[in-house]
Amino acid sequence: MQKKIILRLMTLVLVASLMLAMAACDKTGGNDNSQGENQEPAAFGWSKTLDLAQTGVVKDKAPALTGDPTSLKVGVILIGDETEGYTKAHIDGIKAAAEKLGIPAENIKFKYSINESELVVDKANELYSEGCRLIMSNSYGHQDYMIEAAQEHTDAYFVAVTGDKATNAVEQGITNLSNAFNDVYQSRYVSGVVAGLKLKELIDEGELTKEKHPENFDADGNIKIGYVGAFNYAEVISGYTSFFLGIRSVVPNVSMEVYYIGSWFDFDKDKTAATDFINKGCVIIGQHSDSTGAPTAVEAAFDAGKLVFSVGYNVSMLDTAPDTALTSATNNWAVYYEYAFATYINGGKIATDWAAGFEADAVSITELGTNCAAGTGEYVANVINQLKAGTLHVFDTSKFTYEGKKLTWAYATDTDFNWVYDADNVISDGYYHESYVRSAPHFSIIIDGIKELNTPGN
């Protein structure tokens, strides 16, 4: 098994190096760094325990404002614009936080559709010359250039949202850089619960049976699920695993296949992948991509008589798929931006790594669709309350296996950024502690019941 893990890691190193320039969020390599029971981690030189008390990830809400909000000028470097769901969520969050704190709208300077290149440094320099002393970006691929700008402008502060290198940068003396992410894996789990409840309703009503719809079941009798992913990075793997576990918390006999389309926003590729899943008989199509391609395909298939429903991302897909969109996992970025703005205005130190979920209202799901199962709202509210209280853990290791075994070791820190995790076992107290060693997701284990596929047409 150790040889298999090492070979997979070598393959992913090559894949990651080719894809890194296209990444728009946290693009940590999809390393299969997990070990089953009785594996010996010392053979790889990994530490055996994670001291959770020493985690650098902060979940603080915004402090009370004591400084002058009109004194703050913020520069924002964005991978897209308001036509793209991921970036729109950031724009909305920034504007909402600024309005709440009393920061004048003209004090927020946006640079739209900035690709992951030296152009980031150029735009950071422009923003600095315009008087911005807090400069933020929203793409993982911006991160290295933000570090470069931070080294050049030591009297300004830089935040690479979705990044993962701030802790290492601080250790190298770059103290004016932070990372942030939301615990969106929690909202993906809840969106999976919504999908699971729909499956249960179809089963209870006698609609979803092998006799009526044999195409919707695999050879082992599991209900087929499809997932359109962007890249095989930890953010995506963490998200679709959460989604799958949410479904399986309601309906255990499900299996899921995943396509990586190689883009965060490509309507045609999203639609093609979703169509392929529909033709295979998948009943639920989830997504970690920003276009409406997948729900468009689902709605058309439903109108043609297929039994299929959609779960989206970032924004509600009800306008696109009024009959089949069940909900979308989403972020409330206003929570982080209010925290960062208020902390900076007060003269405080923005956390090097910040991440929060339902407990801070930083994540959510969108409006439930009209075809959701009866009682979904009440059921979901209870699940969210359990997540807030810490009585439910998304990656409870009693709820999944890897190669037929329960996981007791999984590693989440890449100390030398070679795409191989080499420190910190993050399984303790019966669950995998996601976003503990850094704010960005680090769960990258392909658990039993999930299968990665080649992209349709490639």
SVG drawing of the C-alpha trace seen along z (x, -y; Angstrom):
<svg xmlns="http://www.w3.org/2000/svg" viewBox="-45 -59 58 65">
<polyline fill="none" stroke="black" stroke-width="0.4" points="0.0,0.0 2.9,-2.4 4.2,-1.9 0.7,-2.7 0.6,-5.9 4.0,-7.0 3.2,-6.3 -0.1,-8.3 1.8,-11.2 4.3,-11.3 1.6,-11.4 -0.2,-14.2 3.0,-16.2 3.1,-16.2 -0.7,-17.0 -0.5,-19.8 2.4,-21.5 0.5,-21.6 -2.7,-22.9 -1.5,-25.3 -1.6,-28.3 -5.3,-27.8 -6.4,-27.6 -8.9,-30.1 -9.3,-29.0 -7.2,-26.9 -5.5,-24.5 -3.6,-22.3 -2.6,-19.1 -4.9,-16.1 -2.4,-14.0 -3.5,-10.6 -1.5,-10.9 -3.7,-8.7 -2.8,-5.5 -5.0,-2.6 -5.0,-1.0 -1.6,0.2 0.4,-1.6 3.7,-2.9 4.0,-6.7 7.5,-6.8 8.7,-5.2 7.9,-8.4 9.3,-10.7 5.9,-12.1 5.0,-13.3 2.5,-11.1 0.2,-13.6 -1.3,-17.0 -1.4,-19.3 -4.8,-20.9 -4.1,-23.5 -1.2,-24.9 -3.3,-25.3 -2.8,-28.7 -6.3,-28.8 -8.5,-31.5 -12.3,-31.6 -12.8,-35.1 -15.7,-37.3 -15.2,-41.0 -14.1,-43.0 -16.0,-46.1 -14.8,-49.1 -12.6,-51.6 -10.8,-53.2 -11.9,-55.5 -13.5,-53.5 -13.1,-56.4 -9.3,-56.1 -9.2,-52.7 -8.5,-52.2 -8.8,-48.6 -7.5,-47.2 -9.0,-44.0 -7.5,-41.9 -10.1,-39.5 -9.8,-36.5 -13.2,-37.3 -16.0,-39.8 -19.7,-39.9 -20.7,-37.6 -18.8,-34.7 -20.4,-33.2 -17.3,-32.7 -16.0,-36.3 -19.5,-37.7 -19.7,-36.2 -16.5,-38.0 -17.6,-41.3 -21.0,-41.0 -19.2,-40.2 -16.7,-43.1 -19.5,-45.6 -21.7,-44.3 -18.8,-44.5 -17.8,-47.9 -21.3,-49.3 -21.8,-47.7 -18.5,-49.3 -19.1,-52.7 -16.2,-52.4 -17.0,-54.7 -17.7,-52.8 -15.1,-54.9 -12.5,-53.6 -12.7,-50.1 -10.7,-49.8 -11.5,-46.7 -9.3,-45.2 -11.4,-42.7 -10.4,-39.6 -6.8,-39.6 -5.1,-36.3 -2.5,-34.5 0.6,-36.1 3.0,-39.1 -0.1,-41.2 -1.0,-40.7 2.1,-42.5 1.4,-45.3 -2.1,-45.7 -0.9,-45.6 1.6,-48.3 -1.3,-50.4 -3.4,-49.9 -0.6,-50.9 0.0,-54.1 -3.7,-54.8 -3.3,-54.8 -4.5,-51.3 -2.7,-49.8 -4.8,-46.7 -4.6,-44.7 -6.5,-41.4 -6.8,-38.8 -9.3,-35.9 -7.4,-33.3 -4.9,-30.7 -2.9,-31.4 -2.5,-35.0 -0.7,-34.0 3.0,-33.9 2.6,-37.3 1.0,-38.7 4.0,-37.4 6.2,-39.3 4.2,-42.5 4.2,-42.1 8.0,-41.9 8.1,-45.1 5.6,-47.1 6.3,-46.3 4.1,-49.2 1.0,-47.6 -0.8,-44.4 -1.7,-41.7 -4.4,-38.9 -4.3,-36.0 -7.8,-34.5 -7.8,-30.7 -4.0,-30.7 -1.9,-28.3 1.6,-29.8 1.2,-32.6 2.5,-30.6 5.7,-29.7 6.0,-33.3 5.9,-34.5 8.6,-32.1 10.7,-33.6 10.2,-37.1 7.3,-38.2 4.9,-39.2 2.5,-41.4 0.7,-38.5 -2.4,-36.4 -4.5,-33.6 -8.3,-33.0 -10.9,-30.5 -14.4,-29.5 -15.3,-26.0 -17.4,-25.5 -17.0,-21.7 -19.7,-22.1 -22.2,-23.7 -21.3,-21.1 -22.2,-18.4 -25.5,-20.0 -26.3,-20.3 -25.6,-16.6 -28.1,-16.0 -30.7,-17.9 -29.9,-15.6 -30.1,-12.6 -33.5,-13.5 -34.7,-13.8 -33.4,-10.3 -35.1,-9.0 -38.4,-10.5 -38.2,-9.0 -37.4,-5.6 -40.2,-5.9 -42.7,-6.8 -41.7,-3.7 -40.4,-5.8 -36.7,-5.1 -36.4,-1.3 -34.3,1.1 -37.4,2.4 -38.5,-1.0 -35.1,-2.6 -32.4,0.0 -30.2,-2.5 -30.0,-4.5 -28.3,-1.7 -24.7,-0.3 -23.8,3.4 -23.7,3.4 -27.2,1.9 -26.0,-1.6 -27.8,-4.7 -25.6,-6.6 -24.4,-10.1 -22.3,-12.3 -20.1,-15.2 -18.5,-17.9 -15.2,-19.0 -12.8,-21.6 -9.4,-20.1 -8.2,-17.3 -7.1,-19.6 -7.8,-19.3 -10.4,-22.0 -12.4,-20.0 -11.8,-16.6 -12.7,-17.9 -15.9,-19.4 -17.2,-16.5 -16.3,-14.1 -18.4,-16.2 -21.2,-16.3 -21.1,-12.5 -21.0,-11.9 -24.0,-14.3 -26.0,-12.2 -24.9,-9.0 -26.0,-10.2 -29.5,-9.8 -29.2,-7.1 -26.3,-4.8 -26.4,-2.9 -25.0,-5.4 -21.8,-5.6 -20.3,-8.7 -18.2,-9.3 -16.3,-12.5 -15.1,-14.3 -12.4,-17.0 -13.0,-19.4 -9.8,-21.3 -11.4,-24.7 -13.3,-26.7 -15.6,-28.2 -16.5,-26.5 -20.2,-26.3 -19.7,-23.8 -17.4,-21.4 -19.7,-21.5 -22.7,-20.8 -20.9,-18.0 -19.8,-16.3 -23.3,-16.6 -24.8,-15.2 -22.5,-12.2 -23.4,-11.5 -27.1,-11.8 -26.7,-9.3 -25.0,-6.9 -28.1,-7.1 -26.9,-9.4 -29.9,-10.7 -28.0,-13.6 -25.5,-15.9 -23.3,-18.0 -20.7,-20.5 -17.6,-22.4 -17.5,-24.7 -18.9,-28.2 -21.0,-28.0 -24.7,-27.0 -23.7,-24.3 -24.5,-21.4 -27.9,-22.5 -28.8,-23.5 -28.2,-19.9 -30.1,-18.5 -33.1,-20.7 -33.2,-19.7 -32.9,-16.0 -35.7,-16.2 -38.0,-17.9 -37.2,-15.0 -38.4,-12.5 -35.1,-11.6 -35.1,-11.2 -32.3,-13.6 -31.8,-16.6 -29.0,-19.2 -27.1,-20.7 -25.1,-23.8 -22.3,-26.0 -21.9,-29.7 -25.3,-30.9 -28.8,-29.6 -29.4,-27.8 -33.2,-28.1 -33.4,-30.6 -31.5,-28.1 -33.2,-24.9 -36.5,-25.8 -37.7,-22.1 -34.4,-20.3 -32.2,-22.7 -32.4,-21.5 -30.0,-24.0 -26.4,-25.2 -23.6,-25.3 -22.4,-28.8 -20.2,-31.2 -21.0,-34.4 -17.7,-36.2 -19.0,-39.3 -18.1,-37.6 -14.4,-37.4 -14.1,-40.8 -15.8,-42.5 -13.3,-40.7 -10.3,-41.7 -11.4,-45.3 -12.3,-46.0 -9.2,-44.4 -7.0,-46.4 -8.9,-49.7 -8.4,-49.0 -4.7,-48.6 -4.8,-44.8 -3.2,-41.9 -5.2,-40.0 -4.9,-36.3 -2.2,-34.6 -4.8,-31.8 -8.5,-32.4 -11.4,-29.9 -15.0,-29.7 -18.2,-27.8 -21.7,-27.6 -20.7,-28.7 -19.9,-32.1 -22.5,-32.1 -19.7,-32.2 -21.2,-29.4 -24.8,-28.5 -27.0,-26.8 -29.2,-28.8 -33.0,-28.7 -34.5,-25.2 -36.0,-24.3 -39.7,-23.5 -38.9,-19.8 -37.0,-19.3 -38.4,-16.5 -41.1,-17.5 -39.6,-18.4 -36.1,-19.2 -36.0,-22.6 -36.5,-21.3 -34.2,-18.4 -31.4,-20.6 -31.8,-23.1 -31.1,-20.3 -28.0,-19.2 -26.7,-22.8 -27.3,-23.1 -25.3,-20.0 -22.4,-21.3 -22.5,-24.6 -22.5,-22.8 -19.6,-20.5 -21.7,-17.3 -21.5,-16.4 -18.3,-16.2 -18.3,-16.0 -15.2,-13.7 -16.2,-11.3 -13.9,-8.3 -16.6,-5.8 -18.7,-6.9 -16.2,-6.1 -13.3,-3.8 -10.3,-4.0 -9.4,-0.7 -11.7,1.1 -10.1,-0.2 -10.9,-2.8 -8.4,-5.6 -6.3,-6.4 -3.6,-8.4 -3.9,-11.2 -1.4,-14.0 -2.1,-17.6 1.0,-19.7 3.4,-20.1 6.4,-21.7 8.5,-22.1 5.7,-22.7 6.6,-19.7 3.0,-18.6 3.7,-15.8 2.2,-16.1 5.0,-15.3 3.8,-16.2 0.8,-16.3 -1.7,-13.5 -5.0,-15.3 -7.2,-12.4 -8.0,-12.4 -11.1,-12.2 -12.7,-10.1 -12.6,-12.5 -10.4,-14.2 -9.8,-17.8 -10.3,-19.8 -8.8,-23.3 -6.9,-23.0 -3.3,-23.2 -4.1,-26.0 -7.3,-27.7 -7.4,-26.2 -8.9,-22.7 -6.4,-19.8 -8.6,-16.7 -7.5,-14.9 -8.3,-11.2 -10.4,-9.4 -12.6,-7.4 -14.4,-4.1 -17.6,-4.7 -16.1,-7.5 -14.3,-7.0 -12.4,-9.6 -12.9,-9.5 -11.2,-11.0 -12.9,-14.1 -15.5,-13.3 -14.0,-13.7 -10.4,-13.4"/>
</svg>
